[in-house]
């Protein structure tokens, strides 16, 4: 199966992240499933006329286009022409190439939040009128219309994340190769459920502090970052703490708050990423599954019951008070 990969408006970070796929590595994983890059602008040897010939053959249906993968937002400006971003050497905009290639593809995959919803590329006034492949922020209809369906019958598959987790991309590609990804496997924003059914909160190493509402005050401290430092891992979809990055890392494991980078419009939170907006001292961003009154009652009880060990460690940058050792009962 052929993968044609386009890089539009973005930093290329999702390709860099994808190269961190390991055990096995990216190329062994893909080849083992019968997948190969027809062309990737950063990983393929073909350039110039050779690359243009591949694109033209795919658009004409002369070569099978099984998966069209798009990384980066699609610039529609100026005035809907897309000419703010031209595909070098072709005389055509990336917008025009996307609209020519997408109907030929068995499946279309948007890789990273810029490609899925517009992402960071659209922040700060969005002078290039950039959008996602099939979404404009949280609204259906981007570079492709809301009703677009690939030849498989699926909408654009949105593997969101900034950058996206390499395992999310490879697992999506492997499911497409096996024919096991259907419409019921996507959430309401087109994200694969195998990672979107989880929250970043699941498996977070700070969960003990969260349970007692023992909060960090300054960056780098060990406590929960929801109350003061802007963490919204209780609302963000992703299994980042279940399958850590590079086998061991995640934002919250590195004492950095989750900023919900898998969500539409995360790039414009209307407050500093590292700050928790509050009303009357109550955080605005509470868990979506729990009524506010219940959460506040639980928080009050939890704070009152916080063990001294947890309270001490919450505002430290390392464990200062270890767990209490207890001798087994029934032995002398």
TILUM-55981 format. One line per 10 residues: number of its first residue (from 1); for each residue y, z, x of C-alpha. Coordinates in steps of 0.25 Angstrom, whole numbers, padded with zeros to 4 digits, m for minus. Layout:
N
NUM) Y Z X; ... .
This chain:
332
1) 0000 0000 0000; 0014 m0004 0005; 0026 0005 0006; 0039 m0001 0007; 0050 0009 0011; 0065 0008 0010; 0075 0017 0016; 0088 0017 0008; 0100 0027 0008; 0095 0040 0015 .
11) 0092 0046 0028; 0078 0042 0030; 0074 0056 0030; 0062 0054 0021; 0056 0044 0030; 0058 0054 0041; 0051 0065 0032; 0040 0055 0029; 0037 0053 0044; 0034 0068 0044 .
21) 0021 0066 0035; 0010 0072 0043; m0005 0075 0043; m0007 0063 0042; 0006 0056 0046; 0013 0046 0037; 0007 0033 0042; m0007 0039 0042; m0005 0044 0028; 0000 0031 0022 .
31) m0010 0022 0029; m0021 0031 0025; m0017 0029 0010; m0015 0014 0012; 0000 0014 0013; 0009 0007 0023; 0023 0005 0025; 0026 m0010 0021; 0040 m0006 0027; 0048 0006 0030 .
41) 0062 0004 0037; 0059 0016 0047; 0044 0015 0049; 0041 0000 0049; 0041 m0010 0060; 0047 m0021 0052; 0062 m0023 0053; 0071 m0035 0050; 0065 m0047 0044; 0051 m0041 0044 .
51) 0056 m0029 0035; 0064 m0039 0026; 0052 m0047 0024; 0044 m0035 0020; 0054 m0031 0009; 0055 m0045 0004; 0040 m0046 0003; 0039 m0033 m0005; 0050 m0037 m0014; 0044 m0050 m0017 .
61) 0030 m0044 m0020; 0024 m0051 m0008; 0019 m0038 m0002; 0014 m0026 m0010; 0025 m0015 m0012; 0016 m0003 m0016; 0027 0008 m0013; 0042 0006 m0011; 0047 0019 m0005; 0062 0021 m0004 .
71) 0069 0031 0004; 0084 0034 0002; 0094 0032 m0009; 0097 0018 m0014; 0112 0015 m0013; 0117 0007 m0025; 0132 0005 m0020; 0141 m0002 m0020; 0141 m0005 m0035; 0126 m0005 m0037 .
81) 0124 m0016 m0026; 0117 m0006 m0016; 0124 m0013 m0005; 0127 0000 0002; 0113 0000 0007; 0108 m0014 0012; 0094 m0015 0017; 0097 m0021 0031; 0095 m0035 0033; 0091 m0039 0019 .
91) 0105 m0041 0013; 0100 m0032 0001; 0103 m0018 m0003; 0092 m0007 m0003; 0095 m0006 m0018; 0092 m0021 m0020; 0079 m0019 m0011; 0074 m0007 m0019; 0076 m0014 m0033; 0069 m0026 m0027 .
101) 0057 m0019 m0021; 0055 m0008 m0031; 0049 m0017 m0042; 0039 m0022 m0032; 0034 m0008 m0028; 0021 m0002 m0034; 0029 0011 m0032; 0042 0016 m0028; 0044 0029 m0020; 0058 0035 m0018 .
111) 0057 0044 m0005; 0066 0055 m0004; 0077 0060 m0013; 0087 0050 m0009; 0078 0039 m0014; 0073 0047 m0026; 0087 0052 m0032; 0098 0048 m0022; 0097 0061 m0014; 0107 0064 m0003 .
121) 0111 0049 m0002; 0118 0051 m0015; 0126 0064 m0012; 0141 0065 m0010; 0146 0055 m0020; 0135 0044 m0017; 0144 0033 m0012; 0133 0023 m0011; 0128 0025 m0025; 0114 0029 m0020 .
131) 0103 0033 m0029; 0088 0035 m0029; 0078 0024 m0031; 0076 0028 m0046; 0085 0040 m0048; 0100 0043 m0047; 0099 0057 m0044; 0092 0064 m0055; 0094 0052 m0064; 0084 0040 m0066 .
141) 0089 0027 m0061; 0093 0025 m0047; 0091 0012 m0039; 0080 0008 m0048; 0081 0011 m0063; 0075 0023 m0070; 0065 0014 m0077; 0060 0008 m0064; 0045 0008 m0062; 0037 0003 m0050 .
151) 0025 m0006 m0051; 0016 0006 m0053; 0024 0011 m0065; 0030 0023 m0057; 0045 0026 m0056; 0050 0028 m0042; 0043 0040 m0036; 0053 0049 m0030; 0048 0057 m0018; 0061 0066 m0017 .
161) 0065 0075 m0006; 0076 0075 0005; 0068 0071 0013; 0056 0070 0006; 0043 0077 0010; 0034 0067 0018; 0022 0072 0010; 0029 0069 m0003; 0030 0054 0001; 0016 0052 0007 .
171) 0010 0059 m0005; 0018 0050 m0014; 0014 0038 m0006; m0001 0042 m0006; m0001 0044 m0021; 0004 0031 m0023; m0006 0025 m0014; m0017 0032 m0022; m0011 0028 m0035; m0010 0043 m0039 .
181) 0005 0044 m0042; 0008 0042 m0057; 0021 0045 m0065; 0015 0058 m0069; 0015 0062 m0054; 0031 0061 m0054; 0041 0071 m0059; 0053 0068 m0067; 0061 0064 m0055; 0050 0055 m0050 .
191) 0045 0064 m0039; 0030 0065 m0036; 0025 0078 m0043; 0016 0082 m0031; 0028 0088 m0025; 0038 0088 m0036; 0029 0098 m0044; 0032 0108 m0034; 0045 0116 m0030; 0050 0118 m0016 .
201) 0049 0133 m0020; 0034 0132 m0020; 0029 0137 m0007; 0042 0141 m0002; 0041 0151 0009; 0053 0159 0003; 0046 0161 m0010; 0044 0176 m0007; 0059 0177 m0006; 0061 0169 m0018 .
211) 0052 0178 m0026; 0060 0190 m0023; 0074 0183 m0023; 0076 0187 m0009; 0086 0177 m0004; 0091 0172 0009; 0106 0173 0011; 0108 0164 0023; 0101 0151 0027; 0089 0154 0036 .
221) 0085 0167 0029; 0071 0168 0024; 0074 0172 0009; 0074 0163 m0003; 0086 0153 m0003; 0087 0151 m0018; 0097 0162 m0021; 0107 0159 m0010; 0104 0146 m0001; 0102 0135 m0011 .
231) 0087 0134 m0012; 0082 0127 m0024; 0067 0126 m0020; 0064 0132 m0034; 0069 0120 m0041; 0066 0109 m0030; 0053 0101 m0032; 0045 0099 m0019; 0033 0105 m0012; 0040 0107 0001 .
241) 0035 0121 0003; 0021 0117 m0001; 0019 0106 0009; 0030 0109 0019; 0037 0098 0027; 0030 0095 0040; 0019 0105 0037; 0028 0117 0037; 0043 0115 0033; 0052 0115 0021 .
251) 0066 0118 0018; 0064 0132 0013; 0054 0135 0024; 0065 0132 0033; 0075 0141 0026; 0083 0130 0020; 0085 0129 0005; 0078 0119 m0004; 0089 0109 m0009; 0079 0102 m0019 .
261) 0080 0089 m0011; 0069 0083 m0020; 0078 0083 m0032; 0088 0073 m0038; 0102 0076 m0034; 0099 0087 m0024; 0109 0082 m0015; 0121 0087 m0024; 0118 0101 m0027; 0133 0104 m0029 .
271) 0132 0116 m0019; 0128 0118 m0005; 0113 0116 m0003; 0112 0130 0004; 0119 0138 m0007; 0114 0143 m0020; 0124 0141 m0031; 0125 0153 m0040; 0132 0157 m0053; 0135 0172 m0054 .
281) 0126 0174 m0042; 0114 0167 m0049; 0108 0155 m0042; 0110 0142 m0050; 0097 0135 m0045; 0086 0144 m0051; 0072 0139 m0052; 0071 0129 m0063; 0058 0135 m0069; 0064 0149 m0073 .
291) 0075 0153 m0082; 0087 0159 m0075; 0086 0172 m0082; 0072 0174 m0078; 0075 0170 m0064; 0086 0180 m0063; 0078 0191 m0069; 0067 0188 m0059; 0076 0187 m0047; 0082 0201 m0050 .
301) 0068 0207 m0051; 0064 0200 m0038; 0076 0204 m0030; 0073 0219 m0035; 0059 0218 m0030; 0061 0211 m0017; 0054 0218 m0005; 0062 0222 0007; 0054 0213 0016; 0058 0201 0007 .
311) 0073 0205 0006; 0074 0207 0021; 0067 0194 0025; 0075 0186 0015; 0088 0187 0023; 0082 0186 0036; 0078 0173 0044; 0064 0178 0048; 0055 0189 0043; 0061 0202 0046 .
321) 0051 0210 0037; 0037 0206 0037; 0027 0209 0025; 0022 0224 0024; 0008 0226 0029; m0001 0233 0020; m0015 0238 0024; m0027 0234 0015; m0030 0245 0005; m0043 0252 0005 .
331) m0044 0253 0021; m0040 0264 0030 .
